Amino acid sequence: MARIHASAVVHPGARLADDVEIGPFSLIGEHVEIGAGTRVGPHCVIDGHTRIGRNNVFHGSAHIGCEPQDKKYQGEPTQLVIGDGNSVYQFVTISTGTVQDQGITSLGDDNWIMAYVHIAHDCRIGSHTILANNATVAGHVHLGDYVFLGGFTTIHQFCKIGAHAMTAFTAAVAQDIPPYVTAAGNRAAPAGINSEGLKRRGFTAEQILEIKRAYKLIYRQNLALDDALAQITERAAAHPELQAFVDFIPTASRGLIR
């Protein structure tokens, strides 16, 4: 049976796995589903049509499944879906989706969401990301796997950030960031590739060198983007790590940071 503190309020309609823990003064709404091994700390609110997987930890005062901060929202039963093994820290807010998009905000597996982060409606956050303190992710943003957002980073709505990309402290991102690229400044501009992160994830020296060469084609050779992409596409046959550029660049909806 779930371990629910006497001061917590859990709606009878909520579905909790047998070993879920709910801390003091927390509130769990009617349409919430929480998987095995998940712990909810004190003063948390988990509401909305929210489905949470296994072995997540929600620290104090997180508000999960809150209504979208969107004036078009009219109370539709939109969703928030959270995977497994995530750590969500103090005062984090994550909104449900809107019907103007697919109606779902999603968070993958093994993410590290630090204090005061806001993830807005309709965002799609991959797996193994780190969002440092006070990062703010506006509506409809897509983050690939292993993205790192530095503290106080702000992401404009509808931006896409490719896998393994990184932003520096206080970066203000208004355009899409390709995979592997580091962005810094206000407005955020390219500042090399995330070499250290790639090393930690097992990329070889040769793979990192090829990614650097692709970065130079995009940002250092004064090439038109289509010409740079054509050269990267040709090299990707022999260097599969470059396929991430090939897949991402044509989908950039707000243009790439340049």
Secondary structure, DSSP 8 states (H G I E B T S, - for coil): --EE-TT-EE-TT-EE-TT-EE-TT-EE-TTEEE-TT-EE-TT-EE-SEEEE-SS-EE-TT-EEEE--S-TT--S---EEEE-SS-EE-TT-EEE---TTTTSEEEE-SS-EE-TT-EE-TT-EE-SS-EE-TT-EE-TT-EE-TT-EE-TT-EE-TT-EE-TT-EE-TT-EE-SBB-TTEEEETBTTEEEEE-HHHHHHTT--HHHHHHHHHHHHHHHTS---HHHHHHHHHHHHTT-GGGHHHHHHGGG-SS-B--
